[in-house]
Amino acid sequence: MLQTFQLDDFFARPCIWVNGPVIVGAGPSGLAVGAGLKEQGVPFIILERANCIASLWKNRTYDRLKLHLPKQFCQLPNFPFPGDFPEYPTKHQFINYLESYAKHFDISPQFNETVQSAMYDETFGLWRIKTTRKSGTNQADQVEYICRWLVVATGENAQKAVPEFEGLEVFGGPVMHACDYKSGESYSGKRVLVIGCGNSGMEVSLDLCNHNAEPSMVVRSSVHVLPREVLGISTFGLAVLLAKWLPLWLVDKILLILSLLALGNVETYGLKRPSIGPLQFKNSAGKTPVLDIGALQKIRSGEIKVVPGIKRFLPGRVELVNGEELEIDSVILATGYRSNVPSWLKESEFFSKDGIPNNPFPNGWKGKAGLYAVGFTKRGLSGASLDAISVVDDIAKSWKEETRQKKKSIAVRHRRCISHF
């Protein structure tokens, strides 16, 4: 719901007028919007709560991470990856790419500035964004921005998702979310329970194996596991190509046949597939298929043990839903991330209670009253780039039209002033 405020509230504290949009988030989505606006000559400000761009990639990813998709599906608008980058760039290569992107387009976000609330003021037809800014003395300054357009670019992975588990507080061993995991080096010889079987859960389990740990991976629900490549061709790239000519259900059939030929029947290892195909499942449930990069081989050999859901934790062990008990030393929560939009955006029409636009891709980038969203497509960086292009074009069109109207108004007043005298 859009908010209305009284005049005295509007001027209750010092504020900053932004002659253009305010972009919240300096990850790939926010940078892509900023770069497009730069090229269109539209002024803007990017607000970022961390002290750097792409803080998720820099601070909350494990060391062995590489892009899961080929680089051509991950590059941002108007700036390709360097030619000498591999097909699947590493975490550090991608961070370097983003830093080069920001430098190339001269993008300088406002760092260490956390948005506390953003509301639309119907009285003035403007967005009011209240923030807390960390200063050099560790004091927090209150700042308010006023603007016509607000771009939400915090994305689907703004904060970690941590489910509740009975007895976890009495377990007694280290418990860590995957966002804090860097390497399995310190886990050598340890029995580690990895909760989650998505791409992160699979890769963390593989990394633990490579460092001589003993991981058990909890598979609580069905999951699609696909080979990352088929005969040297990216599975994702093949799916994109087939989807241009064939219905989605048929593309899914082809992918599952190729997966069976390449990986065998993964259900024999405790990895139950969903009843619908991988692309349809992603569209309906938002769950990305796992692209295997070696974890399945470790599962086959028994080096990664697949276990069912958790009933409860006990001191030094865990009881599973099948009654089995495992003695474990550590727990890693590969339980994913979620949007933080509901905690600060005071709006209830465009975004759902989960912080995702109500309209699915490709129609989830524009709301009412100058509100936009980028990075919520559930289609990774390629989807974010497409939305960024749409947002930039729409804002630039409005901004240029309003700028022309202001210039005409000033010119008319100037002529009246001259003729009067």
DORO-965069 format. One record per residue (C-alpha): y, x, z. Coordinates in pm, whole numbers, m for minus. Each point is the difference from the previous one (the first is absolute). Layout:
! DORO-965069
{py:Y	px:X	pz:Z}
...
//
This chain:
! DORO-965069
{py:0	px:0	pz:0}
{py:346	px:129	pz:m85}
{py:234	px:51	pz:296}
{py:359	px:m112	pz:59}
{py:241	px:179	pz:234}
{py:344	px:m60	pz:144}
{py:301	px:206	pz:m108}
{py:40	px:171	pz:337}
{py:m365	px:111	pz:m10}
{py:49	px:147	pz:m347}
{py:264	px:241	pz:129}
{py:m161	px:59	pz:340}
{py:m50	px:372	pz:m64}
{py:93	px:264	pz:m259}
{py:m182	px:m32	pz:m329}
{py:m34	px:178	pz:m335}
{py:55	px:m178	pz:m329}
{py:m243	px:107	pz:m273}
{py:126	px:m64	pz:m352}
{py:m353	px:m50	pz:m127}
{py:m347	px:m52	pz:147}
{py:m143	px:133	pz:324}
{py:m354	px:131	pz:m52}
{py:m224	px:15	pz:307}
{py:m261	px:275	pz:m32}
{py:3	px:344	pz:m164}
{py:m359	px:6	pz:m120}
{py:m99	px:m7	pz:m369}
{py:116	px:m364	pz:m36}
{py:346	px:59	pz:145}
{py:43	px:319	pz:m202}
{py:m97	px:m179	pz:m321}
{py:262	px:m270	pz:59}
{py:263	px:260	pz:91}
{py:m70	px:204	pz:m314}
{py:32	px:m306	pz:m222}
{py:327	px:m104	pz:163}
{py:136	px:354	pz:m43}
{py:m65	px:m20	pz:m373}
{py:175	px:m338	pz:m13}
{py:302	px:126	pz:193}
{py:m54	px:m240	pz:291}
{py:88	px:135	pz:349}
{py:m254	px:m45	pz:281}
{py:m116	px:127	pz:338}
{py:m359	px:74	pz:102}
{py:m82	px:m37	pz:369}
{py:m303	px:191	pz:129}
{py:m126	px:1	pz:358}
{py:m174	px:340	pz:m34}
{py:166	px:338	pz:m53}
{py:m130	px:46	pz:m354}
{py:m97	px:m181	pz:m318}
{py:m359	px:m126	pz:m40}
{py:m73	px:33	pz:372}
{py:m335	px:m178	pz:m40}
{py:m116	px:272	pz:m237}
{py:149	px:287	pz:199}
{py:m83	px:m103	pz:354}
{py:m283	px:m252	pz:m7}
{py:m260	px:127	pz:m248}
{py:m292	px:238	pz:34}
{py:2	px:345	pz:m153}
{py:m269	px:m51	pz:m265}
{py:165	px:m310	pz:m148}
{py:45	px:m22	pz:m375}
{py:128	px:m286	pz:m212}
{py:m289	px:m238	pz:m60}
{py:125	px:m89	pz:m348}
{py:88	px:223	pz:m297}
{py:356	px:128	pz:12}
{py:119	px:m209	pz:m297}
{py:m52	px:m313	pz:213}
{py:193	px:143	pz:296}
{py:321	px:142	pz:m145}
{py:333	px:m167	pz:67}
{py:232	px:m130	pz:m275}
{py:172	px:250	pz:m231}
{py:m150	px:310	pz:160}
{py:m354	px:111	pz:m98}
{py:m214	px:236	pz:205}
{py:20	px:369	pz:m96}
{py:m240	px:86	pz:m279}
{py:m186	px:256	pz:211}
{py:m91	px:m252	pz:271}
{py:m371	px:m91	pz:11}
{py:m128	px:m345	pz:m94}
{py:m13	px:m92	pz:368}
{py:291	px:174	pz:177}
{py:m39	px:109	pz:360}
{py:200	px:m143	pz:286}
{py:234	px:300	pz:m1}
{py:46	px:m12	pz:m378}
{py:94	px:m367	pz:21}
{py:248	px:68	pz:280}
{py:156	px:277	pz:m210}
{py:21	px:m243	pz:m291}
{py:184	px:m256	pz:213}
{py:241	px:262	pz:132}
{py:70	px:112	pz:m358}
{py:52	px:m365	pz:m95}
{py:260	px:m49	pz:273}
{py:175	px:324	pz:m94}
{py:m3	px:m80	pz:m373}
{py:170	px:m337	pz:56}
{py:221	px:131	pz:282}
{py:m133	px:m246	pz:257}
{py:107	px:65	pz:361}
{py:m137	px:m258	pz:246}
{py:148	px:m66	pz:342}
{py:m276	px:152	pz:217}
{py:m83	px:m78	pz:364}
{py:139	px:m350	pz:m40}
{py:m224	px:m287	pz:108}
{py:75	px:m354	pz:m112}
{py:m4	px:m232	pz:301}
{py:80	px:m320	pz:m186}
{py:110	px:m130	pz:m338}
{py:145	px:m349	pz:m36}
{py:176	px:m194	pz:m273}
{py:334	px:m145	pz:103}
{py:51	px:m324	pz:m192}
{py:363	px:m25	pz:109}
{py:97	px:317	pz:m185}
{py:m289	px:20	pz:m247}
{py:m90	px:351	pz:114}
{py:m288	px:188	pz:161}
{py:52	px:155	pz:342}
{py:m228	px:292	pz:84}
{py:12	px:131	pz:356}
{py:m143	px:347	pz:63}
{py:m46	px:260	pz:269}
{py:100	px:348	pz:m115}
{py:m116	px:311	pz:182}
{py:276	px:255	pz:45}
{py:m25	px:374	pz:61}
{py:26	px:m54	pz:376}
{py:m302	px:m235	pz:m2}
{py:231	px:m292	pz:64}
{py:m51	px:m317	pz:m198}
{py:305	px:m138	pz:m180}
{py:11	px:m366	pz:m100}
{py:100	px:m51	pz:m363}
{py:38	px:m312	pz:m212}
{py:m1	px:m13	pz:m379}
{py:138	px:m286	pz:m207}
{py:m115	px:m47	pz:m359}
{py:m75	px:m249	pz:m275}
{py:m353	px:119	pz:m75}
{py:m287	px:109	pz:224}
{py:m306	px:184	pz:m136}
{py:m302	px:9	pz:230}
{py:m193	px:315	pz:m97}
{py:m192	px:68	pz:321}
{py:m328	px:m90	pz:m171}
{py:m337	px:m129	pz:111}
{py:m83	px:307	pz:211}
{py:300	px:28	pz:231}
{py:m197	px:5	pz:323}
{py:m359	px:52	pz:106}
{py:m229	px:m294	pz:62}
{py:m194	px:36	pz:326}
{py:m253	px:m278	pz:73}
{py:m104	px:m72	pz:358}
{py:m349	px:102	pz:108}
{py:m165	px:m103	pz:324}
{py:m38	px:290	pz:240}
{py:191	px:257	pz:m203}
{py:213	px:82	pz:305}
{py:m311	px:108	pz:196}
{py:m157	px:204	pz:m282}
{py:153	px:319	pz:139}
{py:6	px:213	pz:m314}
{py:281	px:72	pz:m248}
{py:107	px:m297	pz:m216}
{py:216	px:65	pz:m305}
{py:128	px:m201	pz:m295}
{py:m66	px:150	pz:m341}
{py:375	px:42	pz:m50}
{py:m10	px:272	pz:268}
{py:m313	px:169	pz:m134}
{py:60	px:326	pz:m186}
{py:m331	px:184	pz:m23}
{py:m354	px:m5	pz:136}
{py:27	px:361	pz:113}
{py:27	px:m88	pz:369}
{py:m292	px:m245	pz:m22}
{py:m274	px:252	pz:m82}
{py:m320	px:m101	pz:181}
{py:157	px:m324	pz:125}
{py:m141	px:m351	pz:m42}
{py:285	px:m199	pz:m152}
{py:17	px:m375	pz:m54}
{py:215	px:m84	pz:m304}
{py:100	px:m365	pz:1}
{py:69	px:m117	pz:m354}
{py:m160	px:59	pz:m339}
{py:294	px:m6	pz:m238}
{py:123	px:304	pz:m188}
{py:137	px:153	pz:322}
{py:m317	px:m67	pz:199}
{py:m217	px:148	pz:m274}
{py:217	px:310	pz:m42}
{py:36	px:64	pz:373}
{py:m378	px:m30	pz:38}
{py:m51	px:242	pz:m290}
{py:249	px:245	pz:147}
{py:m173	px:m17	pz:338}
{py:m332	px:79	pz:m171}
{py:153	px:298	pz:m173}
{py:107	px:131	pz:342}
{py:m348	px:m42	pz:152}
{py:75	px:m312	pz:201}
{py:m238	px:m297	pz:30}
{py:187	px:m311	pz:m121}
{py:m120	px:m358	pz:30}
{py:200	px:m236	pz:m219}
{py:42	px:m362	pz:107}
{py:m32	px:m245	pz:m289}
{py:114	px:m335	pz:135}
{py:26	px:m190	pz:m329}
{py:m86	px:24	pz:m368}
{py:150	px:274	pz:m215}
{py:1	px:99	pz:m366}
{py:m81	px:366	pz:m62}
{py:65	px:128	pz:m353}
{py:m25	px:347	pz:m152}
{py:341	px:159	pz:m40}
{py:m95	px:95	pz:m355}
{py:m261	px:m110	pz:m254}
{py:m96	px:263	pz:m258}
{py:322	px:184	pz:78}
{py:215	px:m312	pz:m43}
{py:198	px:m145	pz:290}
{py:m163	px:m324	pz:118}
{py:343	px:m143	pz:77}
{py:134	px:101	pz:m341}
{py:m302	px:m159	pz:m165}
{py:55	px:m322	pz:197}
{py:366	px:m12	pz:m103}
{py:m96	px:49	pz:m365}
{py:m276	px:m264	pz:6}
{py:224	px:m250	pz:182}
{py:236	px:m2	pz:m299}
{py:m271	px:m148	pz:m221}
{py:m258	px:m167	pz:225}
{py:5	px:m261	pz:279}
{py:m3	px:139	pz:353}
{py:m348	px:m125	pz:83}
{py:m145	px:182	pz:m301}
{py:184	px:323	pz:90}
{py:m151	px:m30	pz:349}
{py:m348	px:m43	pz:m149}
{py:43	px:317	pz:m206}
{py:130	px:196	pz:300}
{py:m293	px:m109	pz:216}
{py:m253	px:96	pz:m268}
{py:161	px:342	pz:m39}
{py:6	px:39	pz:379}
{py:m371	px:m86	pz:23}
{py:m83	px:259	pz:m264}
{py:216	px:268	pz:161}
{py:m55	px:m64	pz:370}
{py:m314	px:m210	pz:23}
{py:m33	px:m302	pz:227}
{py:241	px:80	pz:284}
{py:m120	px:m301	pz:200}
{py:m316	px:195	pz:88}
{py:225	px:226	pz:208}
{py:162	px:m283	pz:194}
{py:301	px:m45	pz:m229}
{py:m15	px:m369	pz:m87}
{py:204	px:m100	pz:m304}
{py:225	px:m310	pz:0}
{py:m121	px:m305	pz:m192}
{py:279	px:39	pz:m258}
{py:86	px:301	pz:m215}
{py:228	px:287	pz:108}
{py:312	px:m106	pz:m192}
{py:m31	px:m366	pz:94}
{py:m66	px:101	pz:362}
{py:312	px:218	pz:3}
{py:212	px:m283	pz:m142}
{py:m132	px:m259	pz:247}
{py:m47	px:207	pz:318}
{py:230	px:295	pz:m71}
{py:m278	px:251	pz:70}
{py:m9	px:302	pz:m228}
{py:m341	px:121	pz:m121}
{py:m114	px:332	pz:142}
{py:0	px:272	pz:m265}
{py:m278	px:236	pz:101}
{py:77	px:372	pz:6}
{py:m315	px:119	pz:177}
{py:m46	px:m213	pz:313}
{py:m284	px:m200	pz:m154}
{py:m212	px:312	pz:m45}
{py:45	px:76	pz:372}
{py:m100	px:m359	pz:82}
{py:m316	px:36	pz:m211}
{py:m92	px:322	pz:177}
{py:61	px:m154	pz:342}
{py:284	px:238	pz:86}
{py:227	px:m306	pz:22}
{py:m171	px:m278	pz:192}
{py:100	px:m354	pz:m99}
{py:0	px:m240	pz:297}
{py:89	px:m372	pz:37}
{py:289	px:m150	pz:195}
{py:91	px:77	pz:359}
{py:m84	px:m227	pz:292}
{py:164	px:205	pz:274}
{py:75	px:349	pz:124}
{py:m156	px:148	pz:312}
{py:69	px:335	pz:172}
{py:m98	px:266	pz:m252}
{py:m170	px:m239	pz:m240}
{py:31	px:m312	pz:m212}
{py:m217	px:m309	pz:m29}
{py:m36	px:m141	pz:m353}
{py:m45	px:m364	pz:m98}
{py:m370	px:65	pz:m74}
{py:m58	px:112	pz:360}
{py:m20	px:371	pz:m82}
{py:192	px:241	pz:222}
{py:147	px:330	pz:m121}
{py:116	px:288	pz:214}
{py:330	px:122	pz:m142}
{py:265	px:257	pz:84}
{py:300	px:m128	pz:m198}
{py:128	px:m305	pz:m188}
{py:212	px:m1	pz:m315}
{py:155	px:m332	pz:m103}
{py:6	px:m16	pz:m380}
{py:120	px:m358	pz:37}
{py:285	px:13	pz:m248}
{py:366	px:m90	pz:13}
{py:225	px:m302	pz:m16}
{py:354	px:m100	pz:m82}
{py:268	px:15	pz:270}
{py:240	px:m237	pz:m179}
{py:m43	px:m294	pz:245}
{py:130	px:219	pz:286}
{py:347	px:40	pz:m153}
{py:63	px:m232	pz:m297}
{py:124	px:m336	pz:126}
{py:m124	px:m210	pz:m291}
{py:m295	px:m237	pz:m35}
{py:m16	px:m114	pz:m364}
{py:m49	px:308	pz:m218}
{py:m232	px:200	pz:230}
{py:m312	px:m133	pz:171}
{py:m66	px:44	pz:372}
{py:m201	px:309	pz:m97}
{py:304	px:158	pz:m163}
{py:m117	px:m38	pz:m360}
{py:190	px:m197	pz:m269}
{py:m140	px:m351	pz:m34}
{py:0	px:19	pz:m379}
{py:m267	px:238	pz:m133}
{py:58	px:273	pz:m258}
{py:177	px:m4	pz:m242}
{py:230	px:m262	pz:157}
{py:45	px:138	pz:351}
{py:301	px:225	pz:m54}
{py:290	px:m246	pz:23}
{py:100	px:m241	pz:274}
{py:313	px:m204	pz:63}
{py:355	px:112	pz:81}
{py:m38	px:356	pz:m127}
{py:m328	px:81	pz:178}
{py:m254	px:223	pz:m179}
{py:m334	px:165	pz:77}
{py:m164	px:311	pz:m145}
{py:m333	px:152	pz:102}
{py:m190	px:m315	pz:98}
{py:m203	px:m56	pz:m317}
{py:m340	px:120	pz:133}
{py:m11	px:200	pz:m324}
{py:111	px:336	pz:129}
{py:271	px:213	pz:m154}
{py:m32	px:m152	pz:m348}
{py:74	px:m348	pz:137}
{py:289	px:132	pz:208}
{py:152	px:167	pz:m306}
{py:m15	px:m321	pz:m202}
{py:169	px:m195	pz:279}
{py:264	px:272	pz:42}
{py:94	px:m28	pz:m366}
{py:36	px:m379	pz:29}
{py:209	px:27	pz:319}
{py:230	px:265	pz:m147}
{py:64	px:m200	pz:m317}
{py:76	px:m317	pz:196}
{py:233	px:163	pz:253}
{py:180	px:208	pz:m266}
{py:65	px:m313	pz:m206}
{py:148	px:m186	pz:298}
{py:197	px:300	pz:126}
{py:158	px:70	pz:m339}
{py:88	px:m366	pz:m48}
{py:163	px:m21	pz:343}
{py:184	px:326	pz:m62}
{py:139	px:m134	pz:m329}
{py:111	px:m320	pz:172}
{py:181	px:199	pz:270}
{py:177	px:213	pz:m259}
{py:110	px:m312	pz:m190}
{py:126	px:m157	pz:322}
{py:198	px:311	pz:92}
{py:144	px:20	pz:m352}
{py:111	px:m366	pz:12}
{py:169	px:48	pz:337}
{py:168	px:315	pz:m132}
{py:139	px:m183	pz:m307}
{py:127	px:m285	pz:219}
{py:172	px:250	pz:226}
{py:175	px:168	pz:m296}
{py:108	px:m327	pz:m159}
{py:133	px:m126	pz:331}
{py:232	px:293	pz:32}
//
